[in-house]
Amino acid sequence: MTTLSQIIAPGQPAVTAAGPGPATEPVLSLRDVRISDRVTDREIVHGVTFDLTPGKAVGIVGESGSGKTLTCRAALGILPAHFEVSGGSIEIAGTDIATLTSRQWTALRGATIGAVFQDPASYLNPSIRVGAQIAEVLRAKQGLKRRAARNRAVELLRAVRLRDPELVYGQYTYELSGGMLQRVLIAAAIAVEPRTLIADEATTALDVTVQAEILDLLAELRERTGLALVVVSHDLAVVAQLCDEVLVMKQGDVVEHGPTRAVLHDPQHAYTRLLIAEHNQYGLEKFLAPKEAS
């Protein structure tokens, strides 16, 4: 099981693998990325390409098994043991991840790229208070003293709109709702101000009201901090709300890729049209309505 320490790996004080560069330089770049299963000797993902620049959001949509999550795990360097990147390249902040040592990955995760997944309880230690887990990330990655790390962790819990962050800091995972746990994981993921955040089905298990609050939070973080987002979802309404461009995946292939509104207003592939038809009943159309002139 992947843990919080793998997504935001404790270790040396944070340094990025490359300098910040100009604002237009991609913070995440995939070029014809292919992923294979070594056990079956079968290619699962058949070439994914996109660039993500600061403050932008790319959505990846498709049914279960389409390769969305494997693509994101490849970008994070946490593919399951029997999977491998068998073709193409992935660069984070200008550095090819194939060249990274374990020590460099430790520095990169959290500081440059972070992630939030569907089941936050799986990435948080149930035997340690949630606030202490965030504080430990801050101490390990930024070298903060105990009190400063605690204060900063409380600030982060407040920033993700948790009521009474002081109380939440001292609670365990079993004491918090799914929506609260997702906010805690987002707080941990942004603790050391990564340039890129991968949100992989981060709102799927939440009820509609909490989902909307989490999406608003991600949009606010993006606008306020310039955070770049990869949003993985089977829900086109989520992508329509958050993303500048979208990749539609089916059985490991990218069948359509372009600006979100263009793809969703004028889909070229039959599978994209099918997804849109299935999702219109859930309110997709309200995100596609023409914006009124200001």
Backbone torsions as a table, in degrees:
resi	resn	phi	psi	omega
1	MET	NA	130.3	173.9
2	THR	-68.5	137.7	-178.9
3	THR	-116.0	170.8	177.8
4	LEU	-56.6	-35.5	-178.3
5	SER	-66.4	-23.5	176.4
6	GLN	-80.6	-36.3	179.3
7	ILE	-73.0	-42.3	179.7
8	ILE	-126.2	77.6	-167.1
9	ALA	-71.4	120.2	174.5
10	PRO	-63.1	153.2	-179.6
11	GLY	166.4	-136.7	-178.4
12	GLN	-71.3	160.4	175.3
13	PRO	-53.0	146.2	-170.5
14	ALA	-65.8	132.8	167.2
15	VAL	-138.8	147.1	178.6
16	THR	-90.2	157.9	-178.0
17	ALA	-75.2	-17.6	178.0
18	ALA	-145.3	161.8	179.5
19	GLY	-68.4	167.9	-175.8
20	PRO	-63.5	-32.1	176.8
21	GLY	67.1	-179.7	179.3
22	PRO	-71.0	159.7	-174.7
23	ALA	-62.1	-25.0	-176.8
24	THR	-87.5	-7.4	179.7
25	GLU	-71.2	133.3	179.9
26	PRO	-60.5	138.5	172.6
27	VAL	-88.3	-18.8	175.4
28	LEU	-146.4	129.6	-177.5
29	SER	-137.8	122.7	175.5
30	LEU	-113.2	133.7	-179.7
31	ARG	-127.2	108.0	175.7
32	ASP	48.4	47.1	-176.2
33	VAL	-73.2	127.9	179.2
34	ARG	-122.7	138.1	-177.5
35	ILE	-125.7	131.5	-177.4
36	SER	-123.3	154.0	174.4
37	ASP	-96.4	114.0	-176.7
38	ARG	-67.4	-27.3	-178.1
39	VAL	-68.4	-44.5	-177.9
40	THR	-97.6	-6.2	-176.4
41	ASP	54.9	42.6	-177.5
42	ARG	-122.6	136.0	176.5
43	GLU	-79.3	127.3	-175.8
44	ILE	-100.2	-39.9	178.2
45	VAL	-115.3	128.1	-165.8
46	HIS	-109.7	39.1	174.4
47	GLY	109.3	92.2	178.9
48	VAL	-112.4	130.6	-179.1
49	THR	-133.8	126.5	168.7
50	PHE	-166.1	158.5	173.6
51	ASP	-116.1	141.8	176.7
52	LEU	-124.3	120.3	-179.6
53	THR	-105.8	162.6	-176.4
54	PRO	-54.1	135.3	176.7
55	GLY	80.5	-1.5	-179.6
56	LYS	-100.6	165.1	179.1
57	ALA	-135.4	129.0	176.4
58	VAL	-112.0	130.7	177.5
59	GLY	-102.0	143.8	173.5
60	ILE	-124.3	118.8	-177.4
61	VAL	-122.5	158.2	178.6
62	GLY	156.7	166.0	-178.7
63	GLU	-71.9	168.7	176.4
64	SER	-58.5	137.2	-179.8
65	GLY	86.5	5.7	-178.0
66	SER	-81.1	-11.5	179.2
67	GLY	105.8	5.3	-177.2
68	LYS	-61.7	-53.8	-175.3
69	THR	-69.1	-38.3	177.1
70	LEU	-60.0	-40.3	178.5
71	THR	-60.9	-43.9	179.9
72	CYS	-68.6	-40.9	178.7
73	ARG	-64.7	-33.4	175.8
74	ALA	-63.0	-41.4	179.6
75	ALA	-66.3	-26.6	179.8
76	LEU	-92.4	-5.7	-178.3
77	GLY	71.4	28.4	-178.1
78	ILE	-128.6	40.4	173.9
79	LEU	-62.5	146.6	172.8
80	PRO	-55.2	156.2	-168.0
81	ALA	-54.2	-37.9	-174.2
82	HIS	-92.9	5.9	175.5
83	PHE	-103.4	152.6	178.5
84	GLU	-150.1	152.7	170.6
85	VAL	-75.8	111.6	-173.6
86	SER	-102.3	-1.4	178.3
87	GLY	-168.5	158.7	179.5
88	GLY	79.1	-167.4	-177.3
89	SER	-145.9	153.8	175.5
90	ILE	-128.4	126.3	176.6
91	GLU	-118.9	135.0	173.6
92	ILE	-115.9	119.4	-178.7
93	ALA	51.3	40.6	174.8
94	GLY	85.5	-0.6	-179.2
95	THR	-109.6	127.9	176.8
96	ASP	-68.6	121.0	-174.2
97	ILE	-68.1	-17.7	178.5
98	ALA	-65.7	-18.9	-178.4
99	THR	-93.6	-3.6	-172.5
100	LEU	-79.0	138.1	171.3
101	THR	-85.3	170.3	177.2
102	SER	-58.8	-40.1	179.5
103	ARG	-63.9	-41.1	179.3
104	GLN	-68.5	-37.6	175.5
105	TRP	-61.4	-40.6	179.1
106	THR	-58.5	-41.4	179.8
107	ALA	-71.1	-33.8	-173.5
108	LEU	-75.9	-43.9	-177.0
109	ARG	-66.5	132.2	-178.5
110	GLY	90.5	-51.1	-177.6
111	ALA	-76.8	-34.3	-177.8
112	THR	-118.2	-35.6	179.4
113	ILE	-141.1	136.3	178.5
114	GLY	-136.1	177.4	-176.7
115	ALA	-150.3	152.9	172.6
116	VAL	-131.1	127.0	-176.4
117	PHE	-110.1	178.8	-172.1
118	GLN	-66.7	-38.6	-173.9
119	ASP	-113.5	87.6	-173.9
120	PRO	-60.8	-30.7	-178.4
121	ALA	-61.9	-25.2	-179.9
122	SER	-74.2	-15.6	-175.8
123	TYR	-111.6	3.4	177.5
124	LEU	-117.9	142.4	-178.5
125	ASN	-79.7	117.5	-175.7
126	PRO	-68.8	-14.7	-177.1
127	SER	-94.8	-1.0	-179.7
128	ILE	-122.5	136.9	178.7
129	ARG	-58.0	141.9	-171.5
130	VAL	-62.7	-38.3	179.6
131	GLY	-64.3	-37.4	179.2
132	ALA	-64.7	-30.7	178.3
133	GLN	-68.5	-38.9	176.0
134	ILE	-67.9	-43.2	-180.0
135	ALA	-60.4	-37.7	-180.0
136	GLU	-65.1	-38.2	175.2
137	VAL	-59.7	-45.0	-178.9
138	LEU	-65.2	-39.3	179.5
139	ARG	-67.3	-41.8	-177.1
140	ALA	-73.5	-40.5	-172.7
141	LYS	-90.8	-28.2	-177.2
142	GLN	-118.1	-1.8	176.4
143	GLY	70.0	23.9	-179.1
144	LEU	-72.7	148.6	173.0
145	LYS	-72.0	165.2	-172.8
146	ARG	-55.1	-49.2	-176.4
147	ARG	-68.0	-41.2	179.3
148	ALA	-63.4	-38.9	179.2
149	ALA	-65.7	-40.0	178.7
150	ARG	-64.2	-45.3	-179.5
151	ASN	-61.7	-41.7	-179.7
152	ARG	-67.3	-38.3	178.3
153	ALA	-62.4	-40.9	177.6
154	VAL	-63.9	-40.4	177.7
155	GLU	-60.7	-40.8	-179.8
156	LEU	-66.8	-40.3	177.3
157	LEU	-63.9	-34.4	175.8
158	ARG	-70.2	-38.4	-178.0
159	ALA	-64.5	-28.4	178.0
160	VAL	-93.7	20.5	169.7
161	ARG	65.7	35.3	173.1
162	LEU	-86.9	129.1	177.4
163	ARG	-70.0	141.7	179.0
164	ASP	51.8	63.0	-177.1
165	PRO	-60.2	-28.6	177.3
166	GLU	-62.2	-41.5	178.2
167	LEU	-67.6	-46.3	-178.6
168	VAL	-60.3	-37.0	-179.7
169	TYR	-51.4	-40.0	-174.6
170	GLY	-92.0	6.8	-176.9
171	GLN	-96.1	162.6	177.2
172	TYR	-100.3	165.4	-175.3
173	THR	-57.8	-37.5	-176.3
174	TYR	-68.6	-14.0	-179.5
175	GLU	-90.0	-4.6	-174.2
176	LEU	-114.9	149.9	176.8
177	SER	-75.5	169.5	178.4
178	GLY	-59.5	-41.8	178.7
179	GLY	-64.8	-38.9	178.3
180	MET	-67.0	-40.6	178.1
181	LEU	-63.6	-38.5	178.7
182	GLN	-64.1	-37.7	177.0
183	ARG	-66.5	-38.8	177.2
184	VAL	-61.5	-43.6	-179.4
185	LEU	-66.3	-36.4	175.3
186	ILE	-64.7	-42.4	177.9
187	ALA	-58.6	-42.6	178.4
188	ALA	-66.0	-39.6	-176.4
189	ALA	-67.4	-30.3	-179.1
190	ILE	-100.3	6.4	-172.8
191	ALA	-55.9	-42.2	-178.2
192	VAL	-108.0	28.0	170.2
193	GLU	54.7	61.4	176.8
194	PRO	-66.1	158.3	178.7
195	ARG	-85.0	-23.1	-177.7
196	THR	-133.6	138.1	175.8
197	LEU	-127.3	127.0	174.8
198	ILE	-98.3	119.1	178.3
199	ALA	-107.8	99.9	-174.6
200	ASP	-99.1	101.3	-178.0
201	GLU	52.7	39.4	-171.2
202	ALA	-68.2	-17.0	-178.4
203	THR	-117.3	5.1	-172.0
204	THR	-60.3	-42.2	-173.8
205	ALA	-86.2	3.9	-174.4
206	LEU	-98.6	153.9	176.6
207	ASP	-72.2	166.5	-169.4
208	VAL	-58.3	-41.3	-178.0
209	THR	-66.2	-46.2	-179.8
210	VAL	-67.9	-37.8	177.3
211	GLN	-57.5	-45.8	-179.8
212	ALA	-61.5	-39.1	179.6
213	GLU	-65.8	-40.7	179.3
214	ILE	-66.7	-41.0	178.5
215	LEU	-64.2	-40.7	176.5
216	ASP	-62.0	-39.9	179.7
217	LEU	-62.7	-45.7	179.2
218	LEU	-62.9	-41.2	178.4
219	ALA	-63.5	-40.1	179.1
220	GLU	-65.0	-43.8	178.8
221	LEU	-62.0	-41.0	179.0
222	ARG	-61.8	-45.8	-178.0
223	GLU	-69.6	-39.3	-174.0
224	ARG	-78.9	-34.7	-172.2
225	THR	-113.6	-8.1	-176.2
226	GLY	77.4	16.4	179.3
227	LEU	-60.5	133.8	174.4
228	ALA	-92.9	139.1	-173.6
229	LEU	-121.9	138.7	162.7
230	VAL	-111.6	118.0	-175.9
231	VAL	-111.3	112.2	179.8
232	VAL	-101.0	126.9	-177.5
233	SER	-160.0	153.5	169.4
234	HIS	-92.4	-2.7	-174.3
235	ASP	-102.5	109.0	-178.4
236	LEU	-64.3	-27.9	179.3
237	ALA	-65.2	-36.7	176.9
238	VAL	-62.4	-46.2	-179.0
239	VAL	-67.2	-41.0	179.0
240	ALA	-61.3	-34.2	-177.7
241	GLN	-74.8	-35.6	-168.6
242	LEU	-107.6	-27.1	-159.9
243	CYS	-106.0	145.3	176.3
244	ASP	-81.5	-36.3	177.7
245	GLU	-139.8	163.2	-174.1
246	VAL	-140.3	141.7	169.9
247	LEU	-110.3	130.9	175.7
248	VAL	-104.3	121.1	-177.4
249	MET	-112.5	141.9	175.6
250	LYS	-143.8	121.5	177.2
251	GLN	49.6	43.3	174.6
252	GLY	88.0	-7.0	179.9
253	ASP	-104.3	144.4	168.3
254	VAL	-85.8	107.8	-176.0
255	VAL	-90.6	-16.4	177.7
256	GLU	-157.9	142.7	-177.2
257	HIS	-153.5	128.0	178.0
258	GLY	175.0	-176.0	175.7
259	PRO	-55.1	139.3	-172.1
260	THR	-56.3	-50.4	-176.0
261	ARG	-65.1	-36.6	178.9
262	ALA	-65.6	-44.2	-179.0
263	VAL	-65.9	-42.6	-175.3
264	LEU	-80.0	-25.6	176.3
265	HIS	-82.2	-34.4	-174.2
266	ASP	-137.7	64.9	-177.5
267	PRO	-63.9	139.4	-177.7
268	GLN	-99.4	-22.3	-176.1
269	HIS	-104.1	144.1	-177.6
270	ALA	-60.4	-34.8	-179.1
271	TYR	-68.0	-39.5	176.8
272	THR	-62.7	-43.0	178.8
273	ARG	-61.4	-38.5	178.4
274	LEU	-64.5	-44.4	178.7
275	LEU	-60.4	-42.5	-179.3
276	ILE	-65.3	-43.0	179.6
277	ALA	-61.5	-38.8	-179.9
278	GLU	-70.8	-29.2	-173.7
279	HIS	-94.7	-15.6	-178.4
280	ASN	-57.3	-34.0	-179.1
281	GLN	-67.9	-14.4	-179.2
282	TYR	-100.0	11.8	174.1
283	GLY	99.5	15.1	179.5
284	LEU	-59.7	-35.0	-172.3
285	GLU	-61.1	-28.0	-177.2
286	LYS	-69.3	-24.8	177.7
287	PHE	-85.1	-14.7	-177.9
288	LEU	-101.6	-6.0	-179.6
289	ALA	-62.5	141.3	178.9
290	PRO	-55.8	137.3	179.1
291	LYS	-76.8	138.6	179.2
292	GLU	-70.4	143.9	177.0
293	ALA	-67.0	139.3	-179.9
294	SER	-82.6	NA	NA
